Amino acid sequence: MPLALDAADRPYVIDPMEGYTREADPQLRDRLERAWHGLVDAGDTEGALRASAELLQASPDFFPAQVLAAQVDFAAGENTHVVTRLLPVGDTLPTYTASQLLIGRAAERLGDVALAYSAYRAVAARSSLALKRAGELHPRAMEIVSHRLDESLKAQKVDEAQKQLSLLQSWGPSETITLEAARKVALARGDRAAELAAVKEIAARSSGDRALLERRAELELEVGDPSAGLKIVQDLAARDPKDPEMARKLESAKFRWRLSQLPRDIQDIAAKPELNKGDLAVLLYWLVPQVRNSLPTNGRIATDVLENPHREEIVRVVNLGLMDVDATQHRFYPGSPLRRGPALRVVVRTLARFGAGACANGNAEGGDICAVSSSCGLLVSGEDCDATAPLSGAAGVETLRRSLKLLGGP
């Protein structure tokens, strides 16, 4: 009696030699062929298992014997055993048709659509059945892996999410679901360049999505093409010239564009995810004309910046009294981490130094820095002010832009 299988399952139990690319001893091959025919034509599961064990004892790496044993498991409904037995085979020989077809069908029975799709896809060029099933499962498999990626990000397992993204990129690199996943992972990693690449592709397919356009503009201005970013903001502002928020964003975009005309190393500092103390001094020098054009009133020495490539900028900021040097050690510590509160204090001190500190009500050196900064317009209404948080280059540049408004700049 033939092997008892549903008509829908029988096409997945094929000759175990199908797609096997290694050399096989003729005697092993013949023994395997006889056992397989006994299995499918006469339902001889015991004979097939006995032959599989004997063949593997004679040649442990003879994978067709593993496939034969897995076919017996499959006929018995032991789908987990099939997958467990054959996954190492698939890892070693990914285009081995007989193995991957059976993995795919067993995985389908188990409800693991992503694994089934992966197995079918691996041999789709060799099997019309695998090609058909891969095509049918593709949308659902992409959806499942995308959901797994979301769950990984929710659990803050970014490396695991990256693995899911790699799967999506290998299965459907240009599909919107993959681009959205790439954007999510880039956001989690703080990788603005990768986020921009994804956003550009998504925006091209959703030209009416204003939020997406605004985000693309922000990213272009920070890490991409500032001219393209400015053009996007100009177009959006032109659609609604009375929108004050858009007008503010246009001012910011123009400022970012001017920043793009500065030396490359200054632009690189402005794009850093976290600024250090030396970075803030450099940005103050290059972005605030009063700092660059004023004569120092002090002659303090910072011994640890003498070899620094930005020595001139740091010394100018220090000797204008805008940032401090350790009075005992005579050190500036340019590489030390910068927090938002101390950075805001430096900007308020800059306003006071150049005649625009009235907003601080005499508290340029004291008081709640968040309250002082808010009263000076360095923070917009409702903006979070965590004085202990790191300061990014983008946030630092925006704070300096706001200070320039108070100093009479554009």
Steps between C-alpha positions, in 0.01 A plus 500: 500500500644844408606739775191650665519870417245761402506579131606855588804374695625228264685742259730605785633147558736474205807291424750585778774530238316786326720809516776327697820647359765291674662191360328182620632144509298295245428232760365755747292658226352164396418403858333836554298477177367154592402614849329813368294307246407254772381794710289683241381200297439248777485711815800317650587750773696247706716408202563867424605576859725193511664596171546862617673387820729260311590761239579763763712253692698432185517868401384753765510789247277324247212751529253314275474241779393778737239608247369143476461480878331842502255377236396223738453761774296710259270208417447445873409866553817569700560838343721636779730200456518570127609860557746412776658227290526696177588857604872413538483339155345816355763718666775292336333451161248782459404403142439132577152462353376183672598633843366854459168391353437278801609768747265744330197272516567391859543864602168583334334225700652654815374846407851643456439693180833685506702178524289335231547795268875507563531131415292526184679813389839326530405246230248702299736506202516118504140405576180631344312391813735696725471801271121486516486468879760772553295737288184421694665537841713807426262778621415320823864410570605863457221610733597248769869593497409869509288434808788310663723800430250730670486273804880493521517879491227523762717279722804717413672203331644701214745232385216250474297754303799542268491126426132524406578802282772303321241233418258758361776659295595164349138408426365834377763776501291759317164432665345771715471267800879449487571872467274573797684234700837650402379840618390358838833328560691812394297705747575250777871515419505878461637448148371810320672419170330159484169657599536760224563229240179324603294817532600619152373176347178501702433868431536439126203261527297724735551846357196637684622400846596833654646356821724275294614793286578707808703215647689458175577872501635478857722207410624657177598811694678296766675220310400519135469771237423829681390665174241226447383535859462876468306462174252262665440740790464796263238312298308401815513856636374636168190280525398674825689828544299589813603190693735628778641154568596458136652848498716400797608183324589703192722728710667194650547341157666814365734500797585134448569573136743776598664251732555271199727766352743472792807274497425128489634428849264761648207338318607163638490638854153642441382154387633313806241311707663627820717808544794532738627816667748580223231456233282766661792745504560438129133551412488819705800637313371416153129568540497813718669789313548699822721224637709480187540876463555613862833557670557284810503679835689228690820306449422164652699197391358150450798266478301206365392675176844603375509206257129506426414567132240750621731673746430848359122468537518358853750759622283782360187371676687449828659845495169667429383351828235283337633165617711413802847357554595309813676772703733255673591259222467755217314239297193542281419129452376540140398134467284486811129420449268797467160517665211716391488711819866614493473561126198725548689682775782576253250636245329720761844624605570581133178704482601693810855554370374660179219713642195280456478348847212708635272202456700319771403763758852511637517122535747420226713314755227366728137401527319211338670474161190358334286788624764755401540345154126496448468867591777579252328312218765231478224245561170507315171462683450145623853390410647248739801621699694221666810675630682169549437363149773493233488769232502403133662710232161575345355618833811709571483668161131579545564653844772720356270602215244618752766692691601681180145636469549669837840629393349665194608236248296368205 
